[in-house]
Amino acid sequence: MTMPRFLTVAFLALTPALTLAIPASVAQTTDPAQIIRERREGLRGVGAHMEALQAIAASRGDPRPALPRIDAITAFFEGFPDRFPPNTQAGDTKAQPAVFVDRSGFLAAHVGLTGPLANLRTVAAAGDSAAFPAALQQLGGACGNCHRTYRAR
């Protein structure tokens, strides 16, 4: 039995706790493998939230239920560059060497997320279903700016 589309969207919007948890703080460990593992798990959680936000945008429904997801993404990206200490450039990571070599560019790409994330939150909080898809697309563009240079495919 499949769930009707509007129920699926409501489920995705109202149950962010069911997606992968996104650790909000940077790990206290110095083990490179653990740091990489936590970073990857957090990024997978961001991806799950982004998929749910896309479903909300596609439905053109009320985006206010997306706020917990947006807040979780924002919390994960606070201090994001600290999740890439020098000892984590090798191993099970998709981080390109540019993350560690072009640190100022990586930091600028990180800063480039703040405006689109804040805008998406503002639009969602206002319940502006017409502006939500464009705001989400803007955030996706900011994510892509970083991925193109700093993430291996």
QUIJORA-V914810 format. One record per pair of residues at least 12 apart in sequence whose ideal C-beta (glycine too) atoms are under 6 Angstrom apart, sorted by the first residue. I is the first residue (numbers start at 1). GAP is how many residues later the second one is. Records with the same first field share a line. If there is no record, write none. Layout:
I=GAP + GAP
This chain:
9=46 + 50
12=40 + 43
13=43 + 52 + 53
14=51
16=52 + 53
19=29
20=24 + 25 + 28
22=20 + 23 + 50 + 54
23=15 + 19
24=51
26=53 + 56 + 57
32=55 + 56
33=58
35=53
36=52 + 55 + 56 + 57
39=44
42=34
46=27 + 30
49=20 + 23 + 24
52=17
53=13 + 16 + 83
57=75 + 76 + 79
60=69
62=65
63=61 + 66 + 69
64=60 + 63
66=58
67=57
70=50 + 51 + 54
74=43
77=36
80=30
81=26 + 29
84=15
94=57 + 58
96=54 + 56
98=51 + 52
99=51
106=44
109=36 + 37
112=30 + 33
113=29
116=22 + 23 + 26
119=16
120=15 + 19
123=12
